[in-house]
Amino acid sequence: MRAFPGRRAALLAASVAGPLAALAVAFLPRGWAAAAAAALAGIAALVVGAVFDARLGAHAKVVRRWAAGDENARPPGGDALTQALGELHEGLLVAVGAWTRDEAQLAAILGQMAEGVVAVDAAGRVILVNAALSELLGVDAEGARGRSYLESLRHHGLVSLLGAVLEQKERLSRELRLFAPDELVFDAYAAPLLDAGQPAGALVVLHDITRLRRLEQVRRDFVANVSHELRTPLASIRGYAETLREGAVDDKSNRMEFLKTIEEQAQGLTKLVDDLLDLSAIESGHRAPRLLPVELPPLAREVARHFGPLSSGRGVALAVSLPDDLPRVAADKDQLRQVLANLVDNAVKYTESGGSVEVSARVEGGEVVLTVRDTGSGIPEADLPRVFERFYRVDKARTRDAGGTGLGLAIVKHLAEAQGGRVWVESRQPGGSTFSVALRAA
């Protein structure tokens, strides 16, 4: 059996005290022998105890160095206690290393998560705020740790959800809306934290569903707008058809006017369907551009010739002012023709008789900026950010009278961006509008 330091000390004291006591009995008077033997045994025990205390002190000093982070400290000696401490030390190093790796991996995962994460203990003190939530709420993650979630998070919906989980100790989910500064929508999932099966806090994960909600709203708006755009011409066609059927077909003075109106409304429906199909194909990627060097001057003159009869009929002067040495642009020629045609069409239709429309271009850095400027009534400043939205009209009645579908500028924006370009508008009232498309020089 191995002897540990406490047992060895006792054995050593006994082995030293025994012979000393025997000498005292042999050589000292009988009255002094017992006392001397006891004294010698006590002295031997003190000496051995002091040695043992020194050994324990050395071991304790090594343990304190381990606690301070000195992994190289080693206990002296080679007895069983020293061996046990060494084994304990190696086990602790392995455990701490594994814990450190796990902590680093967890921190890396939480730091890279797009979802916001916050955890609190049973007393409501913040344990963790990851980078996504810190940026979202403007919360100092380190400063919030250890503080109450009520004073750290400062968002009513999130605070309310955490409080409900801590109180009810069950999983909950809600939809939260944050303003940072734009409105963001989150699907919030909350669950209690458990320690040995007992509630020990709460965890909330925020999943951003803003894009999903916006797409749902766009879909609802799209269906409503298409229904509205279809209702007016269909009602007109149906009304005139019923009028003709009920006897107006024999009214020579009006029937041709009725048929002309039906034809115009049908053409408007066809144009709407064509624009919807174009926009759908562009957005779905079915009309991916084939980028090749394109010369703008001949393309602009071609579009101007096409709209010459329309501009002449409306009394609008249409001019093209592009230098012949203008750099070519990297574009899909057919799509760029459609972009320019839509812009010229809008400019001519919404410019009063006696006004003008000018197509020009300039070089800025590595881009060629193509502009279509008109002298129309202009666009109100409040409407400028929305003119490229589908079905958005500045003047709804005037747009329908001009035969517009409300999709032309949306198509322009999507086609320009698909070719790596940009599109914007500048306008003032009165004074007209200038639409610009920037494309990369080839």
Backbone torsions as a table, in degrees:
resi	resn	phi	psi	omega
1	MET	NA	136.2	178.6
2	ARG	-74.1	141.6	180.0
3	ALA	-98.5	122.0	177.3
4	PHE	-84.4	165.1	-172.3
5	PRO	-54.0	-39.0	-179.3
6	GLY	-64.6	-40.0	-179.3
7	ARG	-72.5	-40.2	178.6
8	ARG	-61.7	-38.0	179.4
9	ALA	-62.4	-42.5	179.7
10	ALA	-63.9	-43.0	179.7
11	LEU	-64.4	-40.3	179.3
12	LEU	-65.6	-41.7	178.7
13	ALA	-61.9	-41.9	-179.9
14	ALA	-65.6	-40.0	-177.2
15	SER	-69.1	-30.2	178.9
16	VAL	-81.4	-43.2	-175.7
17	ALA	-67.7	-33.5	-177.2
18	GLY	-60.1	-56.8	179.8
19	PRO	-60.3	-38.3	179.9
20	LEU	-63.9	-41.0	178.9
21	ALA	-65.0	-38.2	179.4
22	ALA	-64.0	-40.9	177.5
23	LEU	-63.7	-40.6	-179.6
24	ALA	-62.9	-41.2	-179.1
25	VAL	-67.7	-34.1	-176.0
26	ALA	-75.6	-35.3	-170.7
27	PHE	-111.9	-16.2	-178.9
28	LEU	-99.2	156.2	175.3
29	PRO	-58.0	157.3	-175.1
30	ARG	-59.4	-34.9	-177.9
31	GLY	-71.1	-30.2	-179.1
32	TRP	-91.0	-16.7	-171.0
33	ALA	-63.0	-47.7	-176.9
34	ALA	-64.0	-43.7	-178.6
35	ALA	-65.3	-42.0	-179.5
36	ALA	-65.4	-40.1	179.4
37	ALA	-62.8	-41.4	179.1
38	ALA	-65.3	-40.9	-179.2
39	ALA	-65.1	-45.0	179.6
40	LEU	-62.7	-38.9	177.6
41	ALA	-64.6	-39.8	178.3
42	GLY	-64.9	-43.0	179.5
43	ILE	-62.2	-42.0	179.3
44	ALA	-62.2	-40.0	179.2
45	ALA	-65.6	-39.3	178.8
46	LEU	-64.5	-43.3	179.7
47	VAL	-61.9	-47.9	-179.7
48	VAL	-64.2	-39.8	177.7
49	GLY	-62.2	-39.0	179.3
50	ALA	-64.1	-41.7	177.6
51	VAL	-62.2	-43.0	-179.6
52	PHE	-64.5	-42.9	178.1
53	ASP	-60.3	-39.5	179.8
54	ALA	-64.0	-41.5	178.6
55	ARG	-63.4	-44.9	178.7
56	LEU	-63.1	-38.5	178.5
57	GLY	-62.4	-39.5	178.8
58	ALA	-65.2	-41.8	177.3
59	HIS	-63.8	-42.6	-179.8
60	ALA	-62.6	-37.5	179.5
61	LYS	-64.3	-40.3	178.0
62	VAL	-64.0	-42.2	179.6
63	VAL	-62.0	-40.2	178.2
64	ARG	-64.4	-37.0	177.2
65	ARG	-65.6	-36.9	175.0
66	TRP	-61.7	-45.7	-179.7
67	ALA	-60.1	-31.5	179.9
68	ALA	-81.0	-3.3	177.1
69	GLY	102.3	4.6	178.8
70	ASP	-84.6	96.3	-176.4
71	GLU	-76.1	-13.6	-176.5
72	ASN	-89.2	-7.1	-179.8
73	ALA	-66.5	139.8	-179.2
74	ARG	-131.8	138.3	178.9
75	PRO	-71.4	145.3	-179.8
76	PRO	-76.4	161.5	173.4
77	GLY	82.6	-178.3	-177.2
78	GLY	-137.9	22.5	-178.4
79	ASP	-79.3	-176.3	-175.1
80	ALA	-65.3	-37.7	179.4
81	LEU	-63.5	-43.3	178.6
82	THR	-60.4	-43.8	179.4
83	GLN	-64.3	-41.2	179.6
84	ALA	-64.8	-41.6	178.0
85	LEU	-63.9	-39.6	178.0
86	GLY	-62.0	-43.3	178.6
87	GLU	-64.7	-39.7	177.4
88	LEU	-62.0	-42.9	-179.6
89	HIS	-61.0	-45.7	-179.8
90	GLU	-64.1	-40.0	177.7
91	GLY	-63.3	-41.0	178.7
92	LEU	-64.8	-39.8	178.8
93	LEU	-61.3	-42.7	178.8
94	VAL	-64.0	-44.5	-178.6
95	ALA	-65.5	-44.3	179.9
96	VAL	-64.6	-40.0	177.7
97	GLY	-61.3	-44.1	179.1
98	ALA	-65.1	-41.3	179.5
99	TRP	-64.5	-40.4	179.5
100	THR	-64.5	-41.7	178.0
101	ARG	-64.6	-42.7	179.2
102	ASP	-63.3	-41.7	-179.9
103	GLU	-64.4	-41.3	179.8
104	ALA	-65.3	-41.9	179.0
105	GLN	-64.6	-42.5	179.2
106	LEU	-63.7	-43.4	179.2
107	ALA	-63.1	-40.0	179.1
108	ALA	-65.1	-42.1	179.8
109	ILE	-64.2	-48.2	-179.5
110	LEU	-64.3	-36.0	-178.8
111	GLY	-68.6	-30.1	-178.0
112	GLN	-93.6	-5.9	-178.9
113	MET	-69.6	135.7	174.2
114	ALA	-76.3	-24.3	178.9
115	GLU	-76.8	142.4	175.0
116	GLY	-80.2	136.6	-178.1
117	VAL	-131.4	133.8	173.9
118	VAL	-138.9	138.5	178.3
119	ALA	-130.3	141.2	177.6
120	VAL	-130.8	157.3	177.6
121	ASP	-87.3	-176.6	-175.2
122	ALA	-63.6	-26.4	179.4
123	ALA	-86.4	0.3	179.1
124	GLY	86.2	13.7	177.7
125	ARG	-87.4	138.1	-176.7
126	VAL	-68.4	127.3	175.4
127	ILE	-95.8	-40.2	-172.1
128	LEU	-152.6	136.9	168.0
129	VAL	-133.1	118.4	-177.4
130	ASN	-80.9	173.1	-172.9
131	ALA	-62.2	-39.2	-177.3
132	ALA	-62.6	-46.0	-180.0
133	LEU	-70.7	-35.6	178.1
134	SER	-59.8	-44.9	179.7
135	GLU	-70.4	-37.7	-177.0
136	LEU	-64.8	-46.6	-176.4
137	LEU	-96.4	-5.1	-176.4
138	GLY	68.1	35.8	-177.5
139	VAL	-100.7	134.2	173.2
140	ASP	-75.7	108.9	-173.7
141	ALA	-59.5	-44.2	-179.5
142	GLU	-70.4	-39.9	179.9
143	GLY	-67.2	-29.3	-178.7
144	ALA	-77.8	-23.9	-176.0
145	ARG	-62.4	128.5	179.0
146	GLY	89.2	-9.1	179.1
147	ARG	-98.4	163.6	179.5
148	SER	-66.5	139.9	179.0
149	TYR	-64.5	-24.6	-179.9
150	LEU	-63.3	-38.4	-179.2
151	GLU	-93.8	-14.7	-175.1
152	SER	-92.5	-39.7	-169.9
153	LEU	-87.2	-37.0	172.8
154	ARG	55.6	42.2	172.5
155	HIS	-140.8	119.1	-170.6
156	HIS	-57.7	-47.4	-176.9
157	GLY	-62.7	-44.0	-179.2
158	LEU	-68.6	-42.1	178.6
159	VAL	-62.6	-42.1	179.8
160	SER	-63.3	-40.4	179.9
161	LEU	-66.2	-44.0	177.8
162	LEU	-61.4	-44.0	179.2
163	GLY	-61.1	-39.3	180.0
164	ALA	-65.9	-39.5	179.8
165	VAL	-68.4	-43.0	178.7
166	LEU	-62.4	-34.8	-178.1
167	GLU	-80.8	-46.3	-174.2
168	GLN	-86.7	-21.4	178.5
169	LYS	55.7	44.2	176.3
170	GLU	-147.0	163.6	-176.9
171	ARG	-72.2	140.4	179.5
172	LEU	-138.9	156.3	174.6
173	SER	-144.2	142.0	-179.6
174	ARG	-146.6	164.6	172.0
175	GLU	-101.7	121.7	-178.2
176	LEU	-112.4	145.6	176.6
177	ARG	-119.5	126.7	179.2
178	LEU	-118.0	154.0	176.8
179	PHE	-120.3	107.6	-170.4
180	ALA	-143.7	60.1	-14.3
181	PRO	-82.0	-18.6	177.7
182	ASP	-75.2	159.7	179.4
183	GLU	-71.8	127.6	176.8
184	LEU	-120.8	141.7	-178.9
185	VAL	-114.8	132.0	-177.3
186	PHE	-128.1	141.4	168.6
187	ASP	-91.8	109.1	-175.1
188	ALA	-97.4	124.3	178.5
189	TYR	-114.6	125.2	-177.4
190	ALA	-125.7	143.3	-179.4
191	ALA	-148.0	150.5	176.5
192	PRO	-73.8	146.2	172.4
193	LEU	-90.2	139.1	-176.5
194	LEU	-117.8	144.4	174.1
195	ASP	-132.1	112.3	-176.3
196	ALA	55.4	37.9	177.3
197	GLY	83.1	-2.0	-178.5
198	GLN	-108.4	143.4	178.8
199	PRO	-57.1	130.7	-177.8
200	ALA	-132.9	13.5	179.7
201	GLY	147.9	-159.5	-178.0
202	ALA	-148.7	150.8	179.3
203	LEU	-128.4	135.6	177.0
204	VAL	-126.3	132.8	175.9
205	VAL	-119.6	128.0	-179.6
206	LEU	-106.4	119.2	178.7
207	HIS	-106.4	122.3	-175.7
208	ASP	-72.8	116.7	177.3
209	ILE	-118.8	22.7	-178.4
210	THR	-58.2	-48.0	-177.8
211	ARG	-61.7	-39.9	179.2
212	LEU	-62.3	-45.2	-179.9
213	ARG	-65.8	-38.3	178.5
214	ARG	-66.2	-39.5	177.4
215	LEU	-64.3	-38.5	177.3
216	GLU	-63.4	-40.6	179.1
217	GLN	-67.5	-40.1	177.2
218	VAL	-61.1	-42.3	179.2
219	ARG	-62.3	-44.5	179.3
220	ARG	-63.1	-44.1	178.7
221	ASP	-63.2	-39.5	-178.5
222	PHE	-63.2	-46.8	179.5
223	VAL	-61.6	-43.0	180.0
224	ALA	-64.4	-41.8	-178.4
225	ASN	-68.5	-43.9	178.7
226	VAL	-62.0	-42.6	178.8
227	SER	-60.7	-41.4	179.8
228	HIS	-67.2	-42.6	-179.0
229	GLU	-66.6	-32.6	179.7
230	LEU	-77.9	-32.2	-173.4
231	ARG	-62.7	-43.8	-174.8
232	THR	-64.2	-53.7	179.3
233	PRO	-66.5	-34.8	179.1
234	LEU	-65.2	-40.8	178.2
235	ALA	-63.9	-38.1	178.8
236	SER	-66.0	-46.0	179.2
237	ILE	-60.8	-45.5	-178.8
238	ARG	-63.6	-41.2	-178.8
239	GLY	-63.5	-47.4	179.6
240	TYR	-67.2	-36.6	178.1
241	ALA	-63.6	-41.5	178.6
242	GLU	-65.4	-38.8	178.9
243	THR	-63.0	-42.8	177.9
244	LEU	-64.3	-41.4	-177.9
245	ARG	-66.0	-31.1	-176.3
246	GLU	-85.9	9.3	172.9
247	GLY	133.0	-18.4	-177.6
248	ALA	-68.1	-12.6	179.2
249	VAL	-64.4	-21.5	178.5
250	ASP	-93.7	-3.2	179.1
251	ASP	-86.4	97.2	-173.9
252	LYS	-64.8	-27.8	-177.0
253	SER	-75.9	-21.3	-175.0
254	ASN	-119.9	-21.3	-171.7
255	ARG	-64.5	-35.7	178.9
256	MET	-67.0	-34.8	177.4
257	GLU	-67.1	-39.5	177.6
258	PHE	-63.5	-44.6	-179.6
259	LEU	-65.9	-36.4	177.5
260	LYS	-63.9	-41.3	178.3
261	THR	-64.5	-42.7	177.7
262	ILE	-59.9	-43.6	-179.7
263	GLU	-63.2	-42.8	179.7
264	GLU	-63.5	-41.6	179.9
265	GLN	-67.6	-37.9	177.4
266	ALA	-65.8	-39.4	176.3
267	GLN	-63.4	-38.2	176.9
268	GLY	-63.0	-40.6	177.2
269	LEU	-64.1	-42.1	178.8
270	THR	-61.8	-42.5	178.9
271	LYS	-63.6	-40.5	178.9
272	LEU	-62.4	-46.3	-180.0
273	VAL	-63.0	-42.9	179.1
274	ASP	-61.1	-43.4	179.6
275	ASP	-65.6	-38.5	177.5
276	LEU	-63.2	-43.3	178.9
277	LEU	-64.5	-40.9	177.6
278	ASP	-60.5	-48.9	-177.9
279	LEU	-63.5	-39.9	178.5
280	SER	-63.8	-42.7	-179.9
281	ALA	-65.5	-38.7	179.9
282	ILE	-66.3	-47.4	-176.7
283	GLU	-67.9	-32.0	-178.4
284	SER	-82.7	-6.5	179.9
285	GLY	84.2	7.6	180.0
286	HIS	-76.5	-10.8	175.9
287	ARG	-118.3	52.9	179.9
288	ALA	-62.2	132.7	-176.5
289	PRO	-71.4	146.8	171.6
290	ARG	-104.8	100.7	-173.0
291	LEU	-79.1	121.0	177.6
292	LEU	-139.7	160.0	177.1
293	PRO	-64.0	127.5	-177.8
294	VAL	-125.6	134.0	176.0
295	GLU	-89.5	122.7	-174.9
296	LEU	-75.2	-41.5	-174.7
297	PRO	-55.1	-50.7	179.2
298	PRO	-65.4	-33.5	178.9
299	LEU	-66.3	-42.7	179.7
300	ALA	-65.0	-40.2	179.0
301	ARG	-66.9	-34.9	176.9
302	GLU	-62.5	-45.2	179.3
303	VAL	-65.3	-40.6	-179.9
304	ALA	-62.6	-40.3	177.7
305	ARG	-62.3	-37.9	-179.4
306	HIS	-64.2	-37.8	-177.2
307	PHE	-95.1	7.1	178.6
308	GLY	-57.9	-49.3	179.8
309	PRO	-60.6	-40.1	-179.9
310	LEU	-64.1	-46.4	-178.6
311	SER	-66.5	-38.7	178.5
312	SER	-64.8	-43.4	-179.7
313	GLY	-62.6	-29.7	-179.4
314	ARG	-93.8	-1.9	179.8
315	GLY	73.1	31.5	-178.7
316	VAL	-112.4	129.0	178.7
317	ALA	-80.9	123.8	-179.5
318	LEU	-112.3	120.2	-176.7
319	ALA	-128.9	148.9	176.6
320	VAL	-117.8	123.9	-177.6
321	SER	-128.3	73.5	179.0
322	LEU	-117.5	128.7	176.6
323	PRO	-66.1	142.5	-178.6
324	ASP	-67.6	-22.9	-179.0
325	ASP	-92.1	17.3	178.8
326	LEU	-62.6	134.8	178.5
327	PRO	-60.2	147.3	174.8
328	ARG	-70.8	155.5	-179.7
329	VAL	-113.0	152.1	175.6
330	ALA	-84.4	104.3	-174.1
331	ALA	-155.8	166.9	170.0
332	ASP	-90.4	116.3	-171.1
333	LYS	-59.8	-44.1	-178.9
334	ASP	-64.4	-42.9	-179.9
335	GLN	-69.2	-37.5	178.0
336	LEU	-66.5	-36.4	175.8
337	ARG	-61.4	-40.6	179.3
338	GLN	-66.8	-38.8	177.3
339	VAL	-59.6	-51.0	-177.5
340	LEU	-66.3	-39.1	179.7
341	ALA	-63.1	-42.5	179.3
342	ASN	-64.0	-41.0	-179.4
343	LEU	-67.4	-43.9	178.9
344	VAL	-66.2	-41.7	178.5
345	ASP	-57.6	-48.7	178.3
346	ASN	-61.0	-45.9	-176.5
347	ALA	-61.2	-44.0	-179.1
348	VAL	-66.8	-43.8	-176.1
349	LYS	-66.3	-31.5	-175.1
350	TYR	-106.4	22.3	173.6
351	THR	-113.1	130.0	-177.6
352	GLU	-68.8	158.5	177.2
353	SER	-56.4	135.0	-176.9
354	GLY	95.3	-8.5	178.8
355	GLY	-88.2	-172.1	-177.1
356	SER	-143.9	156.8	174.9
357	VAL	-130.4	131.5	-178.8
358	GLU	-126.9	132.0	174.7
359	VAL	-103.8	123.8	-178.6
360	SER	-141.3	176.6	179.9
361	ALA	-155.4	156.6	177.1
362	ARG	-149.8	162.1	178.8
363	VAL	-103.1	130.2	176.7
364	GLU	-133.4	108.9	-178.7
365	GLY	62.5	-126.6	179.4
366	GLY	-97.2	17.5	-177.6
367	GLU	-121.3	155.8	170.6
368	VAL	-111.1	124.2	-177.7
369	VAL	-103.3	114.5	178.4
370	LEU	-95.1	128.7	-176.9
371	THR	-125.5	146.7	172.8
372	VAL	-124.2	111.0	-175.4
373	ARG	-112.1	133.2	178.0
374	ASP	-124.8	168.0	179.2
375	THR	-111.7	30.1	-179.1
376	GLY	-71.6	-163.3	-175.4
377	SER	-77.3	-9.9	178.7
378	GLY	84.1	175.8	-177.7
379	ILE	-119.5	131.7	177.2
380	PRO	-57.8	145.0	-176.5
381	GLU	-58.9	-36.6	-178.8
382	ALA	-64.9	-23.4	-177.8
383	ASP	-91.9	-14.5	-174.7
384	LEU	-56.3	-43.6	-178.1
385	PRO	-66.1	-13.5	-171.6
386	ARG	-114.8	2.2	-173.3
387	VAL	-65.8	-20.7	-178.8
388	PHE	-93.5	6.5	176.8
389	GLU	-79.3	151.6	177.9
390	ARG	-64.5	132.1	176.4
391	PHE	67.2	7.8	178.6
392	TYR	-81.1	128.5	-179.5
393	ARG	-126.0	136.9	175.1
394	VAL	-72.9	-45.6	177.8
395	ASP	-127.3	97.9	-171.9
396	LYS	-62.2	-45.3	-177.2
397	ALA	-64.4	-42.4	-178.1
398	ARG	-67.9	-35.7	179.8
399	THR	-63.7	-42.2	179.2
400	ARG	-68.0	-39.4	178.6
401	ASP	-61.3	-32.8	-179.6
402	ALA	-83.8	-5.0	177.3
403	GLY	87.6	19.0	-179.7
404	GLY	-83.3	152.0	178.9
405	THR	-101.6	-11.9	-176.4
406	GLY	82.9	8.2	-178.6
407	LEU	-113.6	-11.2	-174.2
408	GLY	-58.3	-47.5	-178.1
409	LEU	-71.7	-31.1	175.5
410	ALA	-63.9	-39.9	177.8
411	ILE	-65.5	-42.2	177.5
412	VAL	-56.8	-47.2	-177.7
413	LYS	-63.0	-47.0	-177.8
414	HIS	-66.4	-40.5	179.2
415	LEU	-66.7	-42.0	179.8
416	ALA	-62.7	-45.3	-178.7
417	GLU	-69.3	-33.1	177.9
418	ALA	-63.7	-26.8	179.2
419	GLN	-94.1	12.9	178.7
420	GLY	79.9	17.3	-178.0
421	GLY	-104.6	-174.2	178.7
422	ARG	-133.2	154.7	177.4
423	VAL	-140.0	141.7	178.8
424	TRP	-154.4	169.8	-178.6
425	VAL	-135.3	143.5	173.0
426	GLU	-126.4	137.1	-176.3
427	SER	-153.6	157.2	174.4
428	ARG	-148.1	154.7	-179.0
429	GLN	-120.1	124.5	-14.7
430	PRO	-77.1	172.5	178.6
431	GLY	138.5	-12.1	176.9
432	GLY	90.4	-173.0	-174.7
433	SER	-132.1	153.2	176.0
434	THR	-128.5	115.9	176.2
435	PHE	-99.7	132.4	-176.0
436	SER	-124.9	140.0	176.4
437	VAL	-126.9	120.9	178.6
438	ALA	-103.3	127.2	178.9
439	LEU	-127.2	150.4	-179.3
440	ARG	-69.3	132.5	177.1
441	ALA	-66.9	139.5	-177.7
442	ALA	-78.1	NA	NA
